[in-house]
Amino acid sequence: MQVQTPDTKAVVKSALAAVGEIATLPEVTVKIIEVVEDPKGTARDLHEVIKKDPALSAKVLKVVNSAFYGLPGQVASVDRAIVLLGLSAVKNIAIAASISRLFNSAHKSDLFDARELWRHSVAVGVAAKKISQAAGDLAGHEEMFLAGLIHDLGLLIERQAFPDKLNEVVRAKLDTQENFLEIEQRIIGATHQDFGDALTTRWKFPRHLRAAVGFHHNPDDLAAELKRIGMIVHCADVLCCQEGHGFSLTADDAEFTEELLNGVGITVEKLVEVRDNMLPELEEASAMLSPQAD
């Protein structure tokens, strides 16, 4: 059970106060989330927000026209993109575009490369989407992709607030193979789940996305209605760590238990199929959302 002590809460609060820009989501993205989460929000409301940010408008159109979505013909306007994909999908694109810039920060650790974390994050996003599809979910795949993409955001807080301690965590993991979260707790005083939960709460992310960020290593601790998204992201995280997609130390020692597979609603055979068939979509998603791309 993940329980934050007063000391852990103090560490998290101090870190978020120290990291500056990384803890501030662009205003346009905040407004987009507000529109989509508002039961009265419309496609017109969303278009009004996006069109005021030319860079984001261009990014949305680039993503919509990528092979990742496979829409017939070129989509030339944001309002058409919203009609074709829906408010939720465009919200996810906007968040993903905002998130990608965080992986370009100049703060570096000798043993931790944010670009490798980005590779891992995109892979977990793709795997979460494909696991959801393989489990027979008829909708919500894009939400699963976003949940996977943002699951390790807390590591960026650690990289900026505690670069030396993060180096120490990685070194200890490589030397001892101890559980990554236990090492974080011992050396930093909190885990990347704690930092990620605090960050997405500050950003006023929807509850199910905060759950995926704050509990992807222990989805059993989530409320019943949130457990599934946590389990799918956990499953995707373990798969991508085992396959070595990017930074792979956080869940490389976890296993696909019968309880996990049953909770997700997927067989080992289907999971192997996801693993063997995710590369083309991973390449498309990486190109689409590259932190270096506009």
C-alpha positions in Angstrom: 0.0 0.0 0.0 1.4 3.4 -1.0 1.0 5.7 2.0 2.8 9.1 2.0 4.4 10.0 5.4 4.6 13.7 6.5 8.3 13.5 5.5 7.4 12.3 2.0 4.9 15.1 1.6 7.4 17.7 2.6 10.0 16.4 0.1 7.4 16.4 -2.7 6.2 19.9 -1.8 9.7 21.3 -1.6 10.7 19.7 -5.0 7.7 21.1 -6.8 8.4 24.5 -5.4 12.0 24.3 -6.7 11.5 23.0 -10.2 10.0 26.2 -11.7 8.9 25.9 -15.3 8.5 22.1 -15.4 5.7 22.4 -12.8 3.7 24.8 -15.0 1.6 23.5 -17.7 1.1 26.0 -20.6 -2.0 28.1 -20.1 -3.5 26.9 -23.4 -3.3 23.3 -22.3 -4.9 24.1 -19.0 -7.8 25.7 -20.8 -8.2 22.7 -23.2 -8.5 20.4 -20.2 -11.1 22.7 -18.7 -13.2 22.7 -21.9 -13.1 18.9 -22.3 -13.8 18.2 -18.6 -16.7 20.7 -18.7 -19.9 18.7 -19.5 -21.1 21.8 -21.4 -17.8 22.1 -23.4 -18.3 22.1 -27.2 -16.1 21.6 -30.3 -16.4 25.3 -31.0 -15.1 26.1 -27.5 -12.1 23.8 -28.0 -11.4 25.3 -31.4 -11.5 28.9 -30.0 -8.8 27.9 -27.4 -6.5 26.1 -29.9 -6.6 28.6 -32.7 -5.1 31.3 -30.4 -1.9 29.2 -30.2 -0.4 28.8 -33.8 2.3 26.4 -32.7 -0.2 24.1 -31.0 -2.6 24.4 -34.0 0.2 23.3 -36.3 1.2 20.4 -33.9 -2.4 19.2 -33.8 -2.7 19.1 -37.6 0.6 17.4 -37.9 -0.5 14.7 -35.5 -3.9 14.3 -37.0 -2.4 13.8 -40.5 0.2 11.3 -39.3 0.1 7.6 -40.0 -0.7 7.1 -36.3 -4.3 8.1 -36.9 -4.6 6.8 -40.4 -7.4 9.2 -41.5 -8.3 9.3 -45.1 -7.0 12.4 -46.9 -5.4 15.5 -45.4 -7.1 17.4 -42.6 -6.4 21.1 -43.2 -8.2 22.8 -40.3 -8.3 22.3 -36.5 -12.1 22.5 -36.4 -12.2 19.6 -38.9 -9.7 17.7 -36.8 -12.0 18.1 -33.7 -15.0 16.9 -35.7 -13.1 13.8 -37.0 -11.3 12.9 -33.8 -13.5 14.3 -31.0 -12.8 16.6 -28.1 -11.1 14.0 -26.0 -8.6 12.9 -28.7 -7.6 16.5 -29.5 -7.2 17.2 -25.7 -4.8 14.2 -25.6 -2.8 15.5 -28.5 -2.5 18.9 -26.9 -1.3 17.4 -23.6 1.1 15.1 -25.4 2.5 18.1 -27.3 2.9 20.1 -24.0 4.5 17.2 -22.2 7.1 16.5 -24.9 8.8 19.8 -24.4 9.7 18.8 -20.8 12.1 16.2 -22.1 14.3 18.9 -23.6 15.4 20.5 -20.3 19.0 21.3 -19.9 19.1 19.6 -16.4 21.1 16.4 -16.9 22.2 13.5 -14.7 25.2 11.4 -15.7 23.3 8.1 -15.5 19.9 9.4 -16.5 19.0 10.6 -20.1 15.6 12.3 -20.5 15.6 11.2 -24.1 15.7 7.6 -23.0 12.8 8.3 -20.7 10.9 9.8 -23.6 11.5 6.7 -25.7 10.2 4.6 -22.8 7.2 6.8 -22.2 6.1 6.7 -25.9 6.6 2.9 -25.9 4.4 2.5 -22.8 1.8 4.7 -24.4 1.7 2.6 -27.5 1.7 -0.6 -25.5 -1.1 0.6 -23.2 -3.2 1.5 -26.3 -2.6 -1.9 -27.9 -3.2 -3.9 -24.7 -6.5 -2.0 -24.3 -7.5 -2.9 -27.8 -6.3 -6.6 -27.4 -8.4 -6.8 -24.3 -11.5 -5.9 -26.3 -12.0 -2.3 -25.2 -14.2 -0.6 -27.8 -13.2 2.9 -26.8 -10.7 4.9 -24.7 -7.6 3.7 -26.6 -6.3 7.3 -27.0 -6.8 7.9 -23.3 -4.7 4.8 -22.6 -2.0 6.1 -24.9 -1.8 9.4 -23.0 -1.9 7.6 -19.6 1.1 5.5 -20.7 2.9 8.5 -22.2 2.7 10.5 -18.9 3.2 7.7 -16.4 6.8 8.5 -15.5 6.6 12.3 -15.3 7.7 12.2 -11.7 11.2 11.2 -12.9 11.5 14.6 -14.6 10.9 16.2 -11.3 13.6 14.1 -9.7 16.0 14.9 -12.6 15.6 18.6 -12.1 15.2 18.8 -8.3 17.6 16.0 -7.3 20.0 15.2 -10.2 22.8 13.9 -7.9 20.4 11.8 -5.9 18.8 10.4 -9.1 22.2 9.4 -10.2 22.6 7.6 -6.9 19.3 5.9 -7.3 20.2 4.6 -10.8 23.6 3.5 -9.7 22.1 1.6 -6.7 19.6 -0.1 -9.0 22.3 -1.2 -11.5 24.6 -2.4 -8.6 22.0 -4.2 -6.5 18.8 -4.9 -8.5 16.8 -3.7 -5.5 13.3 -2.5 -6.2 13.5 1.0 -7.9 10.8 2.6 -5.7 12.4 1.4 -2.5 15.7 2.9 -3.6 14.0 6.2 -4.4 12.3 6.3 -1.0 15.5 5.6 0.8 17.7 8.0 -1.1 15.3 10.8 -2.1 12.6 10.4 0.5 9.8 10.0 -2.1 9.2 8.1 -5.3 8.5 9.2 -8.9 4.9 8.1 -8.3 4.7 10.6 -5.5 6.1 13.5 -7.6 4.0 12.6 -10.6 0.8 12.5 -8.6 1.6 15.9 -7.1 2.5 17.4 -10.5 -0.7 16.1 -12.3 -2.8 17.2 -9.3 -1.3 20.7 -9.6 -2.1 20.6 -13.4 -5.7 19.6 -12.5 -5.5 16.5 -14.7 -8.6 14.2 -14.8 -8.7 11.7 -11.9 -8.1 8.7 -14.1 -4.9 10.1 -15.6 -3.6 11.1 -12.1 -4.3 7.5 -11.0 -2.2 6.1 -13.9 0.7 8.4 -12.9 0.5 8.0 -9.2 -0.2 4.2 -9.0 1.1 2.5 -12.1 3.4 0.3 -9.9 0.7 -0.6 -7.4 -2.7 -0.4 -9.2 -4.3 -2.6 -6.6 -4.3 0.3 -4.3 -6.6 2.3 -6.6 -10.4 2.6 -6.2 -12.3 0.0 -8.2 -13.3 2.4 -10.9 -9.7 3.5 -11.5 -8.0 0.2 -11.1 -8.3 -0.9 -14.8 -6.3 2.1 -16.2 -3.7 1.6 -13.5 -3.4 -2.1 -14.4 -3.2 -1.5 -18.1 -0.4 1.1 -17.7 1.4 -1.2 -15.3 1.2 -4.1 -17.7 2.5 -1.9 -20.5 5.3 -0.5 -18.3 6.5 -4.0 -17.3 6.4 -5.1 -21.0 8.4 -2.1 -22.2 10.9 -2.4 -19.3 11.4 -6.1 -20.1 11.9 -5.4 -23.8 14.4 -2.6 -23.0 12.4 0.3 -24.6 14.3 3.4 -23.4 14.9 3.9 -19.7 13.9 0.5 -18.3 14.9 0.2 -14.7 11.7 1.1 -12.9 9.7 -2.1 -13.5 12.2 -4.6 -15.0 11.8 -6.8 -11.9 8.0 -7.0 -12.0 6.0 -9.9 -13.4 2.8 -10.6 -15.3 0.9 -12.2 -12.5 -2.3 -14.1 -13.2 -4.2 -11.5 -11.1 -2.8 -8.7 -13.3 -3.6 -10.4 -16.6 -7.1 -11.2 -15.4 -7.6 -7.6 -14.2 -6.6 -6.3 -17.6 -8.6 -9.0 -19.4 -5.7 -10.3 -21.6 -4.0 -13.6 -22.1 -0.2 -14.2 -22.3 -0.6 -15.1 -25.9 -2.3 -11.7 -26.7 0.4 -9.9 -24.7 3.1 -11.6 -26.8 1.2 -10.5 -29.9 1.2 -6.9 -28.7 4.9 -7.1 -28.0 5.7 -8.5 -31.5 3.5 -6.1 -33.4 4.0 -2.7 -31.6 7.1 -1.6 -33.5 5.5 0.1 -36.5 3.1 2.1 -34.3 5.9 2.9 -31.9 8.0 4.4 -34.8 5.0 6.4 -36.0 4.2 7.7 -32.5 7.9 8.6 -31.9 8.1 10.6 -35.1 4.7 12.2 -34.5 5.6 13.4 -30.9 9.3 14.0 -31.1 10.4 16.6 -28.5 12.5 18.1 -31.3 9.5 18.4 -33.6 7.3 21.4 -33.9 
